Amino acid sequence: MNWLGFLIPSVVILLPLLALLLPKRRNSAAPVSARLSALTLYRHQLRDLDRDRESGLLDDGELSRAELEIQRRILAADRLEESPLKTQPRQSLRFAVLLAALPCFGFALYLANGHPSLPAQPHRATPIAVPPAMQALFAKLDRQVAGMTPDDPDYVRQSVLLGQVDEALNRPDDALRAYRKALSARFIPELAVQIAELQTQQDGHISADSLALYRKALDAAPADAPWRLAVEARIAAGEHDQSP
């Protein structure tokens, strides 16, 4: 992250709020006032009276009295004064101070863990605390895999499991080592893709080795593999990166 990478998004995000500080008329009529609401209500009531008369719910005497009362209310509502919206003198100043404080607080929070001049750091590089009991189980699995040979029926499954443990613990080099041992014993297209993806994350680009794994996995995968399109896109990107 750099300074422009912080300032430009901050300004873009605050632009809609900055528009509220533009000068406006001090007194503007409320979009829905008490007078307008009352008149609309009473006019609807008059239409309801016509409907009730047509359906036989009101006789002529009741209708006349109801219309007279509603008309009286309409005249009284028409004399209501509109309430203008008035901006408090210091409201705009407080709003401007708030807008200036928001990016300042955000930047202060960012400085607690980084600085724009520092290079980007992966979030997953943070060490993960593992309870001692789980550490003992992982160490036992590591010893089991180390004591196996590729001819062992459980060698591939245990090696993949060990690689998954290492990957979850943010040990990508150990995970790649375990995955490659399993792949050398038996080629599994999905495992090849997983190795290529992890290697690409480590390298920051698609290397020739990762590109070869993508291609081999795609050739060995079934036609209905759900990840075919994603791997084809990876291959196209890798070929583009390695083209002179």
KEMILUM-335820 format. One line per 3 residues: number of its first residue (from 1); for each residue x, y, z of C-alpha. Coordinates in steps of 0.02 Angstrom, whole numbers, plus 50000, padded with zeros to 5 digits. Last residue first. Layout:
NUM> X:Y:Z | ...
***
This chain:
244> 50422:49350:48760 | 50277:49236:48814 | 50295:49176:48993
241> 50159:49286:49066 | 50038:49250:48923 | 50065:49063:48937
238> 50033:49074:49124 | 49873:49174:49100 | 49808:49051:48970
235> 49852:48905:49084 | 49764:48985:49232 | 49608:49017:49126
232> 49609:48835:49072 | 49625:48786:49255 | 49472:48889:49302
229> 49372:48817:49157 | 49418:48638:49204 | 49375:48657:49389
226> 49205:48571:49384 | 49278:48414:49302 | 49151:48358:49171
223> 49278:48306:49039 | 49374:48200:49162 | 49546:48262:49216
220> 49708:48186:49149 | 49741:48318:49015 | 49691:48460:49131
217> 49804:48395:49269 | 49951:48384:49149 | 49921:48561:49087
214> 49904:48635:49261 | 50059:48541:49320 | 50160:48606:49173
211> 50104:48784:49212 | 50157:48763:49393 | 50331:48707:49339
208> 50345:48850:49213 | 50300:48974:49348 | 50131:49057:49369
205> 50163:49214:49471 | 50178:49271:49653 | 50298:49127:49686
202> 50214:49065:49845 | 50037:49090:49783 | 50083:49005:49619
199> 50157:48858:49715 | 49995:48839:49813 | 49892:48842:49653
196> 50007:48721:49564 | 50003:48600:49711 | 49813:48607:49719
193> 49800:48580:49531 | 49911:48428:49544 | 49807:48363:49689
190> 49649:48379:49585 | 49730:48287:49440 | 49790:48141:49549
187> 49955:48062:49496 | 50006:47923:49613 | 50171:47902:49707
184> 50248:48061:49639 | 50087:48155:49681 | 50094:48098:49863
181> 50275:48155:49880 | 50231:48318:49794 | 50092:48352:49919
178> 50208:48324:50067 | 50341:48442:50000 | 50212:48572:49951
175> 50140:48569:50127 | 50313:48587:50205 | 50346:48740:50097
172> 50172:48810:50131 | 50186:48807:50321 | 50040:48919:50365
169> 49967:48796:50491 | 49822:48753:50376 | 49948:48714:50238
166> 50048:48601:50352 | 49891:48506:50403 | 49836:48489:50222
163> 50007:48425:50174 | 50001:48295:50312 | 49830:48237:50251
160> 49897:48225:50073 | 50044:48121:50135 | 49928:48008:50237
157> 49815:47974:50087 | 49960:47943:49969 | 50053:47827:50087
154> 49902:47729:50145 | 49925:47584:50024 | 50113:47576:50061
151> 50213:47562:49901 | 50272:47743:49915 | 50362:47695:50077
148> 50308:47741:50251 | 50414:47790:50402 | 50414:47977:50360
145> 50225:47972:50341 | 50204:47898:50514 | 50327:48020:50590
142> 50234:48169:50519 | 50068:48099:50580 | 50140:48082:50755
139> 50203:48261:50749 | 50029:48318:50697 | 49950:48223:50842
136> 50074:48297:50966 | 50043:48472:50900 | 49856:48443:50924
133> 49883:48401:51107 | 49999:48550:51130 | 49866:48672:51069
130> 49906:48759:50904 | 49926:48948:50894 | 49927:49005:50714
127> 50067:49117:50653 | 50014:49263:50542 | 50076:49234:50365
124> 49896:49208:50313 | 49868:49395:50303 | 49997:49413:50168
121> 50109:49567:50188 | 50112:49710:50065 | 50271:49813:50068
118> 50290:49950:50199 | 50282:50134:50144 | 50097:50146:50180
115> 50126:50100:50363 | 50065:49955:50466 | 49972:49886:50616
112> 49927:50036:50725 | 49953:50149:50574 | 49791:50080:50500
109> 49689:50134:50651 | 49765:50308:50640 | 49722:50312:50455
106> 49541:50267:50491 | 49530:50398:50629 | 49598:50531:50511
103> 49485:50471:50370 | 49331:50495:50482 | 49388:50657:50568
100> 49376:50766:50413 | 49199:50708:50378 | 49151:50737:50560
97> 49223:50912:50558 | 49123:50951:50401 | 48963:50886:50484
94> 48994:50993:50638 | 49019:51146:50529 | 48864:51110:50427
91> 48758:51096:50585 | 48826:51254:50662 | 48691:51375:50606
88> 48549:51248:50616 | 48470:51217:50448 | 48288:51261:50437
85> 48160:51151:50350 | 48006:51256:50322 | 47843:51209:50410
82> 47695:51248:50296 | 47555:51341:50382 | 47385:51258:50407
79> 47239:51352:50332 | 47201:51214:50207 | 47181:51093:50352
76> 47035:51192:50423 | 46949:51200:50252 | 46977:51014:50227
73> 46908:50978:50400 | 46749:51072:50361 | 46735:50975:50198
70> 46751:50813:50295 | 46612:50864:50415 | 46495:50918:50274
67> 46528:50757:50176 | 46486:50652:50330 | 46325:50747:50363
64> 46270:50733:50182 | 46310:50547:50173 | 46216:50510:50334
61> 46061:50595:50265 | 46074:50515:50092 | 46089:50338:50160
58> 46255:50254:50189 | 46310:50071:50167 | 46217:50051:50003
55> 46366:49999:49896 | 46355:50157:49792 | 46347:50263:49949
52> 46499:50176:50024 | 46599:50209:49865 | 46552:50392:49864
49> 46601:50405:50047 | 46769:50325:50010 | 46804:50459:49880
46> 46772:50591:50012 | 46889:50500:50131 | 47026:50502:50000
43> 47007:50689:49989 | 47020:50700:50179 | 47184:50605:50183
40> 47264:50704:50043 | 47217:50869:50126 | 47289:50811:50292
37> 47454:50752:50216 | 47475:50914:50117 | 47445:51022:50270
34> 47560:50918:50383 | 47700:50932:50258 | 47780:50801:50144
31> 47926:50871:50043 | 47961:50998:50180 | 47973:51171:50110
28> 48147:51242:50094 | 48225:51376:50202 | 48413:51395:50199
25> 48429:51368:50013 | 48579:51259:49978 | 48767:51279:49982
22> 48864:51116:49952 | 48905:51024:50113 | 48795:50876:50070
19> 48901:50844:49916 | 49047:50804:50032 | 48951:50651:50090
16> 48938:50581:49914 | 49125:50620:49888 | 49183:50535:50048
13> 49212:50363:49970 | 49305:50437:49822 | 49414:50543:49937
10> 49460:50393:50046 | 49492:50282:49894 | 49616:50414:49827
7> 49705:50446:49993 | 49752:50269:50041 | 49820:50204:49876
4> 49898:50374:49849 | 49998:50352:50009 | 50059:50178:49966
1> 50000:50000:50000
***
